Amino acid sequence: MENCIFCKIVKGDIPAHKVYEDDNFLAFLDIHPQSPGHTQIIPKKHYRWVWDVPNAGEYFEVAQKIAKAQMKAFDTDFILSKIVGDEVPHAHIWVFPNSSVKGDPKDFEGNAEKIRQAFK
């Protein structure tokens, strides 16, 4: 979709702190984080709602992968997720550590790197 900010991120027109990417999905840090490592997980193809994504099982497997990496990266087992969909008209899942996690939520590059390293 032409005016969709998430589609522009997928195309590379808008920069983002990416933590995960495969052929179908992209995960990047939220610019208004609830906690360090707050991640948005989106399908690369534009779908309005999470419930419209045809490969929902694969989508939620990516969300699980991100949550597990956050647990390791931020030394917590308290990972939250949220699906609302009214902020941006593109399917997205929030996955983020509990707010009691120590660290600067605005240290985008540092937090993105922690998550990326946790996949190894």
MARVEXMAR-635666 format. One record per atom (N, C-alpha, C): residue number from 1; residue in one letter; atom name; x, y, z. Coordinates in pm, 1 decimal, always signed. Atoms other than C-alpha are relative to their C-alpha. Layout:
+-----+------+------+----------+----------+----------+
: seq : type : atom :       c1 :       c2 :       c3 :
+-----+------+------+----------+----------+----------+
: NUM :    a :   CA :        X :        Y :        Z :
...
+-----+------+------+----------+----------+----------+
This chain:
+-----+------+------+----------+----------+----------+
: seq : type : atom :       c1 :       c2 :       c3 :
+-----+------+------+----------+----------+----------+
:   1 :    m :    N :    +85.1 :   -118.6 :     +0.0 :
:   1 :    m :   CA :     +0.0 :     +0.0 :     +0.0 :
:   1 :    m :    C :    +89.1 :   +124.1 :     +0.0 :
:   2 :    e :    N :    -86.2 :   -114.2 :    +27.6 :
:   2 :    e :   CA :   +145.3 :   +330.4 :   -111.3 :
:   2 :    e :    C :    +29.5 :    +89.3 :   +120.9 :
:   3 :    n :    N :    -20.5 :    -91.9 :   -111.8 :
:   3 :    n :   CA :    +95.8 :   +544.2 :   +202.1 :
:   3 :    n :    C :    +24.6 :    -69.9 :   +133.3 :
:   4 :    c :    N :    -18.0 :    +75.8 :   -123.4 :
:   4 :    c :   CA :   +153.3 :   +267.8 :   +459.5 :
:   4 :    c :    C :   +144.1 :    +12.1 :    +49.6 :
:   5 :    i :    N :   -134.9 :    -18.4 :    -55.5 :
:   5 :    i :   CA :   +449.6 :   +346.5 :   +686.0 :
:   5 :    i :    C :    +74.1 :   -133.1 :    +12.8 :
:   6 :    f :    N :    -66.9 :   +129.5 :    -12.9 :
:   6 :    f :   CA :   +519.3 :    -23.6 :   +745.5 :
:   6 :    f :    C :    +43.0 :    -53.7 :   -136.3 :
:   7 :    c :    N :    -40.3 :    +39.4 :   +135.0 :
:   7 :    c :   CA :   +523.6 :    -93.5 :   +370.8 :
:   7 :    c :    C :   +124.8 :    +77.1 :    -42.6 :
:   8 :    k :    N :   -118.2 :    -80.8 :    +32.2 :
:   8 :    k :   CA :   +774.9 :   +190.5 :   +336.2 :
:   8 :    k :    C :   +122.8 :    -52.5 :    +73.5 :
:   9 :    i :    N :   -111.1 :    +60.9 :    -74.3 :
:   9 :    i :   CA :   +990.4 :    +26.6 :   +606.4 :
:   9 :    i :    C :    +45.2 :   -127.0 :    -71.3 :
:  10 :    v :    N :    -33.7 :   +122.7 :    +73.1 :
:  10 :    v :   CA :   +974.3 :   -305.7 :   +418.9 :
:  10 :    v :    C :    +80.8 :    +33.0 :   -125.4 :
:  11 :    k :    N :    -69.5 :    -38.3 :   +123.6 :
:  11 :    k :   CA :  +1084.0 :   -131.4 :    +96.2 :
:  11 :    k :    C :   +135.0 :    +66.1 :    +25.7 :
:  12 :    g :    N :   -125.4 :    -67.4 :    -31.3 :
:  12 :    g :   CA :  +1368.9 :    +45.0 :   +277.8 :
:  12 :    g :    C :     -6.9 :   +150.2 :    -18.0 :
:  13 :    d :    N :    +16.9 :   -144.7 :    +16.3 :
:  13 :    d :   CA :  +1225.5 :   +392.6 :   +217.2 :
:  13 :    d :    C :     +9.0 :    +73.7 :   +133.0 :
:  14 :    i :    N :     -8.6 :    -55.4 :   -134.9 :
:  14 :    i :   CA :  +1210.7 :   +453.1 :   +593.1 :
:  14 :    i :    C :    +90.9 :    -92.3 :    +79.8 :
:  15 :    p :    N :    -91.2 :    +85.0 :    -76.0 :
:  15 :    p :   CA :  +1492.3 :   +330.4 :   +819.0 :
:  15 :    p :    C :    -68.1 :    -60.8 :   +122.7 :
:  16 :    a :    N :    +50.5 :    +66.5 :   -120.3 :
:  16 :    a :   CA :  +1423.8 :    +88.7 :  +1103.5 :
:  16 :    a :    C :   +113.7 :    -80.6 :    +61.4 :
:  17 :    h :    N :    -97.4 :    +84.2 :    -70.1 :
:  17 :    h :   CA :  +1625.5 :   -100.4 :  +1364.2 :
:  17 :    h :    C :    -52.2 :   -142.7 :     -6.2 :
:  18 :    k :    N :    +48.1 :   +135.5 :    +24.4 :
:  18 :    k :   CA :  +1568.6 :   -450.0 :  +1230.9 :
:  18 :    k :    C :    +63.3 :    -98.3 :    +97.6 :
:  19 :    v :    N :    -51.7 :   +105.4 :    -86.1 :
:  19 :    v :   CA :  +1600.6 :   -747.0 :  +1462.9 :
:  19 :    v :    C :    -13.7 :   -137.2 :    -65.5 :
:  20 :    y :    N :    +22.4 :   +128.4 :    +66.8 :
:  20 :    y :   CA :  +1476.0 :  -1023.8 :  +1230.6 :
:  20 :    y :    C :    -63.3 :    +27.1 :   -135.9 :
:  21 :    e :    N :    +61.5 :    -11.4 :   +132.0 :
:  21 :    e :   CA :  +1390.7 :  -1068.9 :   +865.2 :
:  21 :    e :    C :    +10.7 :   -134.5 :    -69.7 :
:  22 :    d :    N :     -3.0 :   +116.1 :    +87.7 :
:  22 :    d :   CA :  +1296.6 :  -1360.3 :   +642.4 :
:  22 :    d :    C :    -78.4 :    +36.9 :   -125.8 :
:  23 :    d :    N :    +67.3 :    -29.6 :   +126.4 :
:  23 :    d :   CA :  +1115.5 :  -1391.2 :   +308.6 :
:  23 :    d :    C :   -137.2 :    +64.1 :    +18.4 :
:  24 :    n :    N :   +138.3 :    -44.6 :    -19.1 :
:  24 :    n :   CA :   +771.8 :  -1316.5 :   +454.6 :
:  24 :    n :    C :    -22.4 :   +101.9 :   +110.9 :
:  25 :    f :    N :    +23.6 :    -82.8 :   -117.5 :
:  25 :    f :   CA :   +818.5 :  -1123.4 :   +779.2 :
:  25 :    f :    C :   +120.5 :    +86.8 :    +33.7 :
:  26 :    l :    N :   -102.5 :    -93.3 :    -45.3 :
:  26 :    l :   CA :  +1012.7 :   -834.1 :   +925.7 :
:  26 :    l :    C :    -32.5 :    +38.8 :   +143.7 :
:  27 :    a :    N :    +15.9 :    -42.9 :   -138.9 :
:  27 :    a :   CA :  +1067.3 :   -748.5 :  +1291.5 :
:  27 :    a :    C :    +98.5 :   +113.5 :    +25.8 :
:  28 :    f :    N :    -82.1 :   -118.1 :    -25.7 :
:  28 :    f :   CA :  +1197.9 :   -409.6 :  +1401.3 :
:  28 :    f :    C :    -46.2 :    +66.3 :   +129.0 :
:  29 :    l :    N :    +33.1 :    -66.6 :   -125.7 :
:  29 :    l :   CA :  +1205.9 :   -196.0 :  +1714.3 :
:  29 :    l :    C :   -103.8 :   +109.3 :    -21.0 :
:  30 :    d :    N :   +103.6 :   -102.8 :     -0.1 :
:  30 :    d :   CA :   +907.3 :    +24.6 :  +1788.7 :
:  30 :    d :    C :    +64.2 :   +134.0 :    +34.1 :
:  31 :    i :    N :    -59.9 :   -132.0 :    -26.9 :
:  31 :    i :   CA :   +992.9 :   +397.3 :  +1779.7 :
:  31 :    i :    C :    -55.6 :    +64.8 :   +126.5 :
:  32 :    h :    N :    +55.3 :    -46.8 :   -127.4 :
:  32 :    h :   CA :   +774.7 :   +453.1 :  +2088.9 :
:  32 :    h :    C :     -5.9 :   -118.8 :    +95.7 :
:  33 :    p :    N :     -5.9 :   +125.6 :    -74.2 :
:  33 :    p :   CA :   +892.5 :   +163.1 :  +2303.8 :
:  33 :    p :    C :    -65.7 :     +3.2 :   +138.0 :
:  34 :    q :    N :    +57.0 :    +20.7 :   -132.6 :
:  34 :    q :   CA :   +701.9 :    +35.8 :  +2607.1 :
:  34 :    q :    C :   +110.0 :    -43.4 :    +97.3 :
:  35 :    s :    N :   -112.9 :    +50.2 :    -79.0 :
:  35 :    s :   CA :  +1030.2 :   -119.3 :  +2729.2 :
:  35 :    s :    C :   +116.2 :    -24.1 :    -96.2 :
:  36 :    p :    N :   -112.4 :    +30.4 :    +88.9 :
:  36 :    p :   CA :  +1380.6 :   -198.4 :  +2598.1 :
:  36 :    p :    C :    -32.3 :   -122.7 :    -86.0 :
:  37 :    g :    N :    +20.4 :   +112.7 :    +89.4 :
:  37 :    g :   CA :  +1353.1 :   -423.8 :  +2294.1 :
:  37 :    g :    C :   -140.3 :    -15.5 :    -55.6 :
:  38 :    h :    N :   +138.0 :     +6.3 :    +50.7 :
:  38 :    h :   CA :   +987.3 :   -349.1 :  +2212.4 :
:  38 :    h :    C :     +3.6 :    -12.9 :   -152.5 :
:  39 :    t :    N :    -10.8 :    +36.1 :   +140.6 :
:  39 :    t :   CA :   +947.8 :   -507.7 :  +1868.5 :
:  39 :    t :    C :   -135.7 :     -8.3 :    -67.5 :
:  40 :    q :    N :   +115.7 :    +15.5 :    +88.4 :
:  40 :    q :   CA :   +691.0 :   -483.8 :  +1589.7 :
:  40 :    q :    C :    +32.5 :   -112.8 :    -97.2 :
:  41 :    i :    N :    -18.2 :   +108.3 :    +96.1 :
:  41 :    i :   CA :   +648.7 :   -797.1 :  +1378.8 :
:  41 :    i :    C :   -108.9 :    +16.0 :   -105.3 :
:  42 :    i :    N :    +96.1 :    -25.0 :   +107.9 :
:  42 :    i :   CA :   +486.8 :   -743.7 :  +1040.9 :
:  42 :    i :    C :    +21.6 :    -96.9 :   -115.6 :
:  43 :    p :    N :    -20.6 :    +71.2 :   +126.0 :
:  43 :    p :   CA :   +422.9 :   -940.7 :   +723.9 :
:  43 :    p :    C :    +55.7 :   +100.0 :   -101.5 :
:  44 :    k :    N :    -55.0 :    -89.5 :   +100.8 :
:  44 :    k :   CA :   +620.9 :   -797.1 :   +434.4 :
:  44 :    k :    C :   -106.1 :    +41.7 :   -101.6 :
:  45 :    k :    N :   +110.8 :    -32.6 :    +89.1 :
:  45 :    k :   CA :   +312.1 :   -812.0 :   +215.7 :
:  45 :    k :    C :   -106.0 :    +72.7 :    +82.8 :
:  46 :    h :    N :    +98.7 :    -78.9 :    -73.5 :
:  46 :    h :   CA :    +44.2 :   -562.3 :   +311.8 :
:  46 :    h :    C :   -130.2 :    -78.4 :    +22.8 :
:  47 :    y :    N :   +130.6 :    +50.7 :    -43.5 :
:  47 :    y :   CA :   -249.6 :   -706.6 :   +504.7 :
:  47 :    y :    C :    -49.2 :    +96.6 :   +105.0 :
:  48 :    r :    N :    +53.8 :    -96.6 :    -96.0 :
:  48 :    r :   CA :   -478.8 :   -481.5 :   +703.5 :
:  48 :    r :    C :     +2.6 :    -54.6 :   +142.2 :
:  49 :    w :    N :    +12.6 :    +58.2 :   -134.8 :
:  49 :    w :   CA :   -530.4 :   -716.9 :   +998.5 :
:  49 :    w :    C :    +84.2 :   -126.6 :    +12.7 :
:  50 :    v :    N :    -72.3 :   +123.9 :    -27.9 :
:  50 :    v :   CA :   -328.3 :   -994.4 :  +1158.3 :
:  50 :    v :    C :    -82.8 :   -119.7 :    -46.0 :
:  51 :    w :    N :    +90.0 :   +111.9 :    +31.9 :
:  51 :    w :   CA :   -631.1 :  -1218.3 :  +1097.1 :
:  51 :    w :    C :    -13.1 :    -20.9 :   -151.1 :
:  52 :    d :    N :     +2.2 :    +13.0 :   +145.7 :
:  52 :    d :   CA :   -595.8 :  -1158.9 :   +719.8 :
:  52 :    d :    C :   +124.5 :    -71.1 :    -54.3 :
:  53 :    v :    N :   -125.9 :    +59.8 :    +44.6 :
:  53 :    v :   CA :   -241.8 :  -1302.0 :   +702.7 :
:  53 :    v :    C :    -22.7 :   -149.8 :    -23.6 :
:  54 :    p :    N :    +33.7 :   +139.2 :    +30.6 :
:  54 :    p :   CA :   -278.5 :  -1638.4 :   +524.4 :
:  54 :    p :    C :    +86.3 :   -103.8 :    +71.6 :
:  55 :    n :    N :    -88.7 :    +93.4 :    -68.2 :
:  55 :    n :   CA :    +22.8 :  -1804.0 :   +689.5 :
:  55 :    n :    C :    +15.6 :    +40.0 :   +147.5 :
:  56 :    a :    N :     +2.0 :    -47.1 :   -139.2 :
:  56 :    a :   CA :    -76.2 :  -1710.9 :  +1045.4 :
:  56 :    a :    C :    +86.2 :    -86.8 :    +91.5 :
:  57 :    g :    N :    -83.9 :    +86.9 :    -82.8 :
:  57 :    g :   CA :    +98.1 :  -2013.3 :  +1194.5 :
:  57 :    g :    C :   +146.1 :    +39.4 :     -8.9 :
:  58 :    e :    N :   -138.0 :    -44.2 :    +20.6 :
:  58 :    e :   CA :   +429.2 :  -1906.6 :  +1043.4 :
:  58 :    e :    C :    +22.9 :   +136.6 :    +65.6 :
:  59 :    y :    N :     -7.8 :   -133.3 :    -60.5 :
:  59 :    y :   CA :   +360.6 :  -1549.9 :  +1158.9 :
:  59 :    y :    C :    +21.2 :    -10.9 :   +151.2 :
:  60 :    f :    N :    -11.7 :    +14.2 :   -144.7 :
:  60 :    f :   CA :   +314.7 :  -1659.7 :  +1519.0 :
:  60 :    f :    C :   +126.5 :    -75.8 :    +40.7 :
:  61 :    e :    N :   -129.5 :    +63.2 :    -27.2 :
:  61 :    e :   CA :   +623.6 :  -1882.5 :  +1497.7 :
:  61 :    e :    C :   +110.1 :   +105.9 :     +2.5 :
:  62 :    v :    N :    -96.7 :   -110.1 :     -1.6 :
:  62 :    v :   CA :   +822.2 :  -1567.9 :  +1413.5 :
:  62 :    v :    C :    -15.3 :    +79.4 :   +129.8 :
:  63 :    a :    N :    +22.7 :    -72.0 :   -126.1 :
:  63 :    a :   CA :   +660.7 :  -1388.7 :  +1709.9 :
:  63 :    a :    C :    +60.6 :    -77.4 :   +117.3 :
:  64 :    q :    N :    -57.2 :    +83.1 :   -106.2 :
:  64 :    q :   CA :   +762.6 :  -1680.6 :  +1933.0 :
:  64 :    q :    C :   +152.8 :     +8.7 :     -2.7 :
:  65 :    k :    N :   -145.5 :     -8.8 :    +14.9 :
:  65 :    k :   CA :  +1118.8 :  -1667.8 :  +1797.4 :
:  65 :    k :    C :    +51.1 :   +133.0 :    +57.4 :
:  66 :    i :    N :    -39.2 :   -132.0 :    -51.4 :
:  66 :    i :   CA :  +1138.7 :  -1294.1 :  +1877.2 :
:  66 :    i :    C :    -12.2 :     +1.9 :   +152.4 :
:  67 :    a :    N :    +21.5 :     +1.2 :   -145.6 :
:  67 :    a :   CA :   +994.1 :  -1344.5 :  +2227.0 :
:  67 :    a :    C :   +109.9 :    -79.8 :    +70.4 :
:  68 :    k :    N :   -106.0 :    +82.6 :    -61.2 :
:  68 :    k :   CA :  +1245.8 :  -1621.0 :  +2303.6 :
:  68 :    k :    C :   +133.9 :    +74.2 :     -3.3 :
:  69 :    a :    N :   -124.1 :    -77.7 :     +9.0 :
:  69 :    a :   CA :  +1530.9 :  -1399.0 :  +2181.6 :
:  69 :    a :    C :     -1.1 :   +114.0 :   +101.4 :
:  70 :    q :    N :    +10.5 :   -107.7 :    -99.2 :
:  70 :    q :   CA :  +1404.0 :  -1112.4 :  +2400.6 :
:  70 :    q :    C :    +22.2 :    -54.2 :   +140.8 :
:  71 :    m :    N :    -19.3 :    +60.6 :   -132.3 :
:  71 :    m :   CA :  +1392.3 :  -1345.1 :  +2701.5 :
:  71 :    m :    C :   +148.8 :    -15.2 :    +29.4 :
:  72 :    k :    N :   -144.3 :    +20.3 :    -14.2 :
:  72 :    k :   CA :  +1757.9 :  -1430.5 :  +2647.3 :
:  72 :    k :    C :    +73.3 :   +134.4 :     +5.9 :
:  73 :    a :    N :    -70.1 :   -128.3 :    +11.0 :
:  73 :    a :   CA :  +1867.6 :  -1077.4 :  +2551.8 :
:  73 :    a :    C :    -16.4 :    +86.9 :   +124.1 :
:  74 :    f :    N :    +29.6 :    -89.0 :   -112.6 :
:  74 :    f :   CA :  +1702.8 :   -906.2 :  +2849.1 :
:  74 :    f :    C :    -14.8 :    -74.4 :   +132.0 :
:  75 :    d :    N :     -2.5 :    +82.4 :   -120.7 :
:  75 :    d :   CA :  +1729.9 :  -1190.3 :  +3101.7 :
:  75 :    d :    C :   -132.7 :     +6.4 :    +77.4 :
:  76 :    t :    N :   +132.4 :     -1.1 :    -61.5 :
:  76 :    t :   CA :  +1356.6 :  -1216.6 :  +3169.2 :
:  76 :    t :    C :    -85.3 :   -110.6 :    -61.1 :
:  77 :    d :    N :    +96.2 :    +93.4 :    +58.2 :
:  77 :    d :   CA :  +1078.2 :  -1467.1 :  +3125.3 :
:  77 :    d :    C :   -135.8 :    +67.2 :    -16.0 :
:  78 :    f :    N :   +124.5 :    -76.0 :     +4.5 :
:  78 :    f :   CA :   +812.8 :  -1192.5 :  +3130.1 :
:  78 :    f :    C :     -5.3 :    +81.2 :   -129.6 :
:  79 :    i :    N :    +12.6 :    -64.4 :   +130.5 :
:  79 :    i :   CA :   +746.2 :  -1110.9 :  +2763.6 :
:  79 :    i :    C :   -148.5 :    +16.8 :    -30.0 :
:  80 :    l :    N :   +139.0 :    -32.1 :    +31.1 :
:  80 :    l :   CA :   +421.9 :   -943.3 :  +2664.8 :
:  80 :    l :    C :    -20.6 :     +5.6 :   -150.9 :
:  81 :    s :    N :    +33.8 :    -18.0 :   +141.1 :
:  81 :    s :   CA :   +245.4 :   -938.9 :  +2330.9 :
:  81 :    s :    C :   -134.3 :    +69.9 :     -8.0 :
:  82 :    k :    N :   +122.6 :    -77.4 :    +15.7 :
:  82 :    k :   CA :    -31.4 :   -725.7 :  +2195.1 :
:  82 :    k :    C :    -34.9 :     +6.8 :   -148.6 :
:  83 :    i :    N :    +50.1 :    -16.6 :   +135.7 :
:  83 :    i :   CA :   -241.1 :   -724.4 :  +1880.7 :
:  83 :    i :    C :   -119.2 :    +93.4 :     +9.8 :
:  84 :    v :    N :   +110.5 :    -94.7 :     +0.7 :
:  84 :    v :   CA :   -455.5 :   -416.8 :  +1836.5 :
:  84 :    v :    C :    -29.5 :    +37.5 :   -144.5 :
:  85 :    g :    N :    +13.0 :    -26.4 :   +142.0 :
:  85 :    g :   CA :   -403.0 :   -286.3 :  +1485.9 :
:  85 :    g :    C :    -61.5 :   +132.3 :    -38.7 :
:  86 :    d :    N :    +61.8 :   -127.4 :    +36.0 :
:  86 :    d :   CA :   -555.6 :    +58.5 :  +1507.7 :
:  86 :    d :    C :   +101.5 :   +110.8 :    -23.7 :
:  87 :    e :    N :   -100.2 :   -106.4 :    +12.2 :
:  87 :    e :   CA :   -230.2 :   +257.1 :  +1519.3 :
:  87 :    e :    C :    +50.0 :    +16.0 :   -143.3 :
:  88 :    v :    N :    -47.8 :     +1.4 :   +137.8 :
:  88 :    v :   CA :   -105.9 :   +159.6 :  +1171.8 :
:  88 :    v :    C :    -85.1 :   -102.8 :    -74.7 :
:  89 :    p :    N :    +88.3 :    +92.1 :    +72.1 :
:  89 :    p :   CA :   -334.2 :     +0.4 :   +909.6 :
:  89 :    p :    C :    +75.6 :   -107.9 :    -78.4 :
:  90 :    h :    N :    -77.8 :   +111.0 :    +55.7 :
:  90 :    h :   CA :    -92.8 :   -289.3 :   +844.2 :
:  90 :    h :    C :    +12.5 :   -100.6 :   +114.3 :
:  91 :    a :    N :     -7.2 :   +102.6 :   -104.9 :
:  91 :    a :   CA :    -98.3 :   -617.8 :  +1036.7 :
:  91 :    a :    C :   +130.9 :    +12.1 :    +77.8 :
:  92 :    h :    N :   -119.6 :     -5.0 :    -83.4 :
:  92 :    h :   CA :   +142.6 :   -603.7 :  +1330.4 :
:  92 :    h :    C :    -27.1 :    -59.8 :   +137.4 :
:  93 :    i :    N :     +4.2 :    +58.2 :   -133.6 :
:  93 :    i :   CA :   +215.0 :   -784.0 :  +1654.8 :
:  93 :    i :    C :   +109.3 :    +67.9 :    +81.0 :
:  94 :    w :    N :    -98.7 :    -54.1 :    -93.1 :
:  94 :    w :   CA :   +385.6 :   -612.0 :  +1945.9 :
:  94 :    w :    C :    +49.7 :   -115.0 :    +85.2 :
:  95 :    v :    N :    -59.3 :    +93.9 :    -94.3 :
:  95 :    v :   CA :   +625.5 :   -829.1 :  +2146.1 :
:  95 :    v :    C :   +103.7 :    +81.0 :    +77.3 :
:  96 :    f :    N :    -90.8 :    -84.0 :    -77.6 :
:  96 :    f :   CA :   +806.2 :   -664.6 :  +2434.4 :
:  96 :    f :    C :    +18.0 :    -51.9 :   +142.5 :
:  97 :    p :    N :    -24.9 :    +39.1 :   -138.0 :
:  97 :    p :   CA :   +971.5 :   -738.0 :  +2768.2 :
:  97 :    p :    C :    -80.7 :    +86.0 :    +97.3 :
:  98 :    n :    N :    +66.9 :    -74.1 :   -106.8 :
:  98 :    n :   CA :   +796.9 :   -634.5 :  +3087.4 :
:  98 :    n :    C :    +78.0 :   +128.0 :    +27.6 :
:  99 :    s :    N :    -63.0 :   -130.4 :    -25.0 :
:  99 :    s :   CA :   +868.3 :   -272.7 :  +3182.3 :
:  99 :    s :    C :   +100.7 :     -2.7 :   +114.8 :
: 100 :    s :    N :    -98.0 :     +8.0 :   -109.3 :
: 100 :    s :   CA :  +1072.5 :   -391.5 :  +3484.2 :
: 100 :    s :    C :   +139.6 :    -35.5 :    -51.1 :
: 101 :    v :    N :   -130.5 :    +31.3 :    +58.8 :
: 101 :    v :   CA :  +1354.4 :   -491.2 :  +3244.7 :
: 101 :    v :    C :    +86.5 :   +125.1 :     +3.9 :
: 102 :    k :    N :    -91.8 :   -113.2 :     -9.4 :
: 102 :    k :   CA :  +1656.5 :   -270.6 :  +3301.4 :
: 102 :    k :    C :    +56.2 :    +34.5 :   -138.0 :
: 103 :    g :    N :    -57.9 :    -46.4 :   +125.1 :
: 103 :    g :   CA :  +1795.0 :    -62.9 :  +3018.8 :
: 103 :    g :    C :    -75.1 :   +120.3 :    -52.7 :
: 104 :    d :    N :    +57.7 :   -118.6 :    +61.7 :
: 104 :    d :   CA :  +1721.6 :   +238.4 :  +2805.5 :
: 104 :    d :    C :    -85.5 :    -41.7 :   -119.4 :
: 105 :    p :    N :    +85.9 :    +37.3 :   +112.2 :
: 105 :    p :   CA :  +1418.4 :   +180.5 :  +2581.0 :
: 105 :    p :    C :    +36.9 :    +72.3 :   -129.6 :
: 106 :    k :    N :    -35.3 :    -79.6 :   +117.7 :
: 106 :    k :   CA :  +1554.6 :   +448.7 :  +2344.1 :
: 106 :    k :    C :   +138.8 :    -33.5 :    -56.0 :
: 107 :    d :    N :   -128.6 :    +44.9 :    +54.8 :
: 107 :    d :   CA :  +1891.4 :   +272.2 :  +2294.1 :
: 107 :    d :    C :    -30.6 :   -100.0 :   -110.7 :
: 108 :    f :    N :    +50.4 :    +85.1 :   +106.0 :
: 108 :    f :   CA :  +1759.1 :   +139.0 :  +1966.7 :
: 108 :    f :    C :   +106.5 :    -93.8 :    -56.6 :
: 109 :    e :    N :   -101.1 :    +86.0 :    +60.1 :
: 109 :    e :   CA :  +2081.9 :    +11.4 :  +1814.0 :
: 109 :    e :    C :    +51.5 :   -102.3 :    +99.9 :
: 110 :    g :    N :    -46.4 :    +93.7 :   -102.7 :
: 110 :    g :   CA :  +2201.3 :   -143.6 :  +2140.6 :
: 110 :    g :    C :   -101.3 :   -109.8 :    +26.2 :
: 111 :    n :    N :   +104.4 :    +99.0 :    -26.4 :
: 111 :    n :   CA :  +1868.3 :   -315.7 :  +2204.1 :
: 111 :    n :    C :    -21.1 :    -92.4 :   -120.2 :
: 112 :    a :    N :    +14.4 :    +82.9 :   +120.4 :
: 112 :    a :   CA :  +1839.6 :   -436.1 :  +1843.9 :
: 112 :    a :    C :   +114.6 :   -101.3 :     -7.0 :
: 113 :    e :    N :   -115.3 :    +89.2 :     +4.3 :
: 113 :    e :   CA :  +2189.2 :   -581.8 :  +1863.5 :
: 113 :    e :    C :    -11.1 :   -111.2 :   +106.1 :
: 114 :    k :    N :    +20.8 :   +101.7 :   -103.7 :
: 114 :    k :   CA :  +2108.0 :   -761.1 :  +2191.7 :
: 114 :    k :    C :    -94.1 :   -110.8 :    -49.7 :
: 115 :    i :    N :    +95.8 :    +98.7 :    +50.5 :
: 115 :    i :   CA :  +1810.7 :   -930.2 :  +2026.1 :
: 115 :    i :    C :    +62.0 :    -81.7 :   -112.3 :
: 116 :    r :    N :    -62.4 :    +72.8 :   +110.1 :
: 116 :    r :   CA :  +2003.1 :  -1017.9 :  +1710.2 :
: 116 :    r :    C :   +103.4 :   -100.5 :    +52.4 :
: 117 :    q :    N :   -100.7 :    +90.5 :    -58.2 :
: 117 :    q :   CA :  +2284.7 :  -1169.9 :  +1920.4 :
: 117 :    q :    C :    -66.0 :   -118.5 :    +70.0 :
: 118 :    a :    N :    +69.6 :   +106.5 :    -72.3 :
: 118 :    a :   CA :  +2030.6 :  -1375.7 :  +2116.5 :
: 118 :    a :    C :    -44.8 :   -112.4 :    -92.4 :
: 119 :    f :    N :    +34.6 :   +105.1 :    +95.7 :
: 119 :    f :   CA :  +1947.0 :  -1570.1 :  +1797.8 :
: 119 :    f :    C :   +114.8 :    -97.5 :    -19.8 :
: 120 :    k :    N :   -119.8 :    +83.1 :    +25.3 :
: 120 :    k :   CA :  +2301.6 :  -1711.1 :  +1790.8 :
: 120 :    k :    C :    +18.0 :   -106.0 :   +106.7 :
+-----+------+------+----------+----------+----------+
